């Protein structure tokens, strides 16, 4: 982020499903949330960093993913995937993210929304006009709503953040032993 005011208090609100699926589908990669956090905070003071997740199936190993998010310093907000009688599924955090951002606004100078979802445009406008906050958005440029980019004070394309994307090897031969690094003494 361009703002390097060390006195600025920042809150980060990450729409994990939005970012996770964009990275996976666009880049066949995972997001390095630790690097993402460091980059968007910069030299500023991090007040809170929330990651919003939806629990779908513990058998998928999602709990280890959630634990990895916690280890980066993110506070997790989680809820169960809703499955309706007709089989449709819903699992978004739009209202929860909006409520938390508004509740936190008084203690923040800047709000960073990590999502490309255009449904957040009214929230961006409200935080800017109603609270006088700087609102930044970090997401993937290819999948971020143009309206959201325009509404934000600043937009950061996650693809351009050094070390923010970790490539997934799709063709791993599991029969091969992992490569081992050896230390050389010079």
For each residue, the residues with C-beta under 8 A, 3 or more apart:
1: 39 40 41 42 112 136 138 154 156
2: 154
3: 8 42 44 110 134 136 154
4: 42 43 44
5: 8 43 44 109
6: 43 44 45
7: 44 45 109
8: 3 5 44 45 109 110 134
9: 44 45 47 107 108 109 110
10: 40 41 44 45 46 47 108 109 110 111 112
11: 46 47 48 49 50 101 104 107 108 110 111 112
12: 37 40 41 46 48 49 50 112 114
13: 50 52 97 100 101 111 112 113 114 115
14: 19 33 49 50 51 52 74 114 115
15: 18 19 52 93 94 97 113 114 115 117
16: 19 20 51 52 53 69
17: 20 21 52 53 54 91 92 93
18: 15 21 22 115 116 117 139
19: 14 15 16 22 23 31 114 115 116 139 140 158
20: 16 17 23 24 30 31
21: 17 18 24 25
22: 18 19 25 26 116 139 140 142 143
23: 19 20 26 27 29 30 31 140 158 165
24: 20 21 27 28 29 30 168
25: 21 22
26: 22 23 140 142 143
27: 23 24 140 159 165 167
28: 24 167 168 170
29: 23 24 165 166 167 168
30: 20 23 24 165 166 168
31: 19 20 23 36 158 164 165 166
32: 35 36 163 164 165 166
33: 14 36 37 51 68 69 72 74
34: 37 38 72 73
35: 32 38 39 161 162 163 164
36: 31 32 33 39 40 114 138 158 161 164
37: 12 33 34 40 41 46 49 72 73 74
38: 34 35 41
39: 1 35 36 42 156 161 162 164
40: 1 10 12 36 37 112 114 136 138 156
41: 1 10 12 37 38 44 46
42: 1 3 4 39
43: 4 5 6
44: 3 4 5 6 7 8 9 10 41 110
45: 6 7 8 9 10
46: 10 11 12 37 41 49 73
47: 9 10 11 104 107 108
48: 11 12 75 104
49: 11 12 14 37 46 73 74 75
50: 11 12 13 14 74 75 76 77 97 100
51: 14 16 33 69 74 75 76 77
52: 13 14 15 16 17 76 77 78 93 96 97
53: 16 17 62 66 69 76 77 78
54: 17 78 79 80 81 91 92 93
55: 58 62 78 79 80 81
56: 60 62 80 81 91
57: 60 62
58: 55 62 63
59:
60: 56 57
61: 64 65
62: 53 55 56 57 58 65 66
63: 58 66 67
64: 61 67 68
65: 61 62 68 69
66: 53 62 63 69 70 76 78
67: 63 64 70 71
68: 33 64 65 71 72
69: 16 33 51 53 65 66 72 74 76
70: 66 67 73 74 75 76
71: 67 68
72: 33 34 37 68 69
73: 34 37 46 49 70
74: 14 33 37 49 50 51 69 70
75: 48 49 50 51 70
76: 50 51 52 53 66 69 70
77: 50 51 52 53 93 96 100
78: 52 53 54 55 66
79: 54 55 91 93 96
80: 54 55 56 91
81: 54 55 56 89 90 91
82: 89 90 91
83: 87 88 89
84: 87 88 89 90
85:
86:
87: 83 84
88: 83 84
89: 81 82 83 84
90: 81 82 84
91: 17 54 56 79 80 81 82
92: 17 54
93: 15 17 52 54 77 79 96 97
94: 15 97 98 117 119 120
95: 98 99
96: 52 77 79 93 99 100
97: 13 15 50 52 93 94 100 101 113 115 120 123
98: 94 95 101 102 120 123
99: 95 96 102 103
100: 13 50 77 96 97 103 104
101: 11 13 97 98 104 105 111 113 123 127
102: 98 99 105 123 126 127 131
103: 99 100
104: 11 47 48 100 101 107 108 111
105: 101 102 108 111 127 131 133
106: 131
107: 9 11 47 104
108: 9 10 11 47 104 105 111 133
109: 5 7 8 9 10 133 134
110: 3 8 9 10 11 44 133 134 135 136
111: 10 11 13 101 104 105 108 127 133 134 135 136
112: 1 10 11 12 13 40 135 136 137 138
113: 13 15 97 101 120 123 124 135 136 137 138 152
114: 12 13 14 15 19 36 40 137 138 139 158
115: 13 14 15 18 19 97 120 137 139 148
116: 18 19 22 137 139 140 143 144 145 148
117: 15 18 94 120 145 148
118: 121 145 146 147 148
119: 94 122
120: 94 97 98 113 115 117 123 124 137 148
121: 118 124 125 145 147 148 151
122: 119 125 126
123: 97 98 101 102 113 120 126 127
124: 113 120 121 127 128 135 137 148 151 152
125: 121 122 128 129 151
126: 102 122 123 129 130 131
127: 101 102 105 111 123 124 130 131 133 135
128: 124 125 131 132 133 134 135 151 153
129: 125 126 132
130: 126 127
131: 102 105 106 126 127 128
132: 128 129
133: 105 108 109 110 111 127 128
134: 3 8 109 110 111 128 153 154
135: 110 111 112 113 124 127 128 151 152 153
136: 1 3 40 110 111 112 113 152 153 154 155 156
137: 112 113 114 115 116 120 124 144 148 149 152 154 155 156
138: 1 36 40 112 113 114 155 156 157 158 161
139: 18 19 22 114 115 116 143 144 148 155 156 157 158
140: 19 22 23 26 27 116 143 144 157 158 159
141: 144 155 157 159
142: 22 26 159
143: 22 26 116 139 140
144: 116 137 139 140 141 148 149 155
145: 116 117 118 121 148 149
146: 118 149 150
147: 118 121 150 151
148: 115 116 117 118 120 121 124 137 139 144 145 151 152
149: 137 144 145 146 152 155
150: 146 147
151: 121 124 125 128 135 147 148
152: 113 124 135 136 137 148 149 155
153: 128 134 135 136
154: 1 2 3 134 136 137
155: 136 137 138 139 141 144 149 152
156: 1 39 40 136 137 138 139 160 161
157: 138 139 140 141 160 161
158: 19 23 31 36 114 138 139 140 161 164 165
159: 27 140 141 142 164 165
160: 156 157
161: 35 36 39 138 156 157 158 164 165
162: 35 39
163: 32 35
164: 31 32 35 36 39 158 159 161
165: 23 27 29 30 31 32 158 159 161
166: 29 30 31 32
167: 27 28 29
168: 24 28 29 30
169: 172
170: 28
171:
172: 169
173: 176
174:
175:
176: 173
177: 180
178:
179:
180: 177
181:
182:
183:
184:
185:
186:
